[in-house]
Amino acid sequence: MIRKFFNRDSWILGIILGIVVPILIFGLLAIFELLFSNGPDDKVFRLSTRIVIAVFCNLIPFRHYMIKLRFDKTGRGILLDTFILAMVFFIFFLDDLTA
């Protein structure tokens, strides 16, 4: 059943994957941060770095759906979310990047 859900070509699936994958990766990076930091002042990654890693991990399912499975609609949904999340990132963190 799960395999059938992920093995289809639809915009909705792409949009869902484009949102869920960065949230999962960001959560994993937060857990990594808790496990390997030596206190509240010692950070492994800055917040902006964690967000960039999480957003651009969308390239993995994007490549899978576009190249291996040739599901254009799903790939485009993932790409749409990636562009939107990247624009939101630059709107909120542009001041941090120039400093």
HELIX and SHEET records of a PDB file:
HELIX    1   1 ILE A    2  PHE A    6  1                                   5    
HELIX    2   2 TRP A   11  PHE A   36  1                                  26    
HELIX    3   3 LEU A   47  PHE A   56  1                                  10    
HELIX    4   4 LEU A   59  ARG A   63  1                                   5    
HELIX    5   5 HIS A   64  LYS A   68  3                                   5    
HELIX    6   6 ASP A   72  THR A   98  1                                  27    
END                                                                             
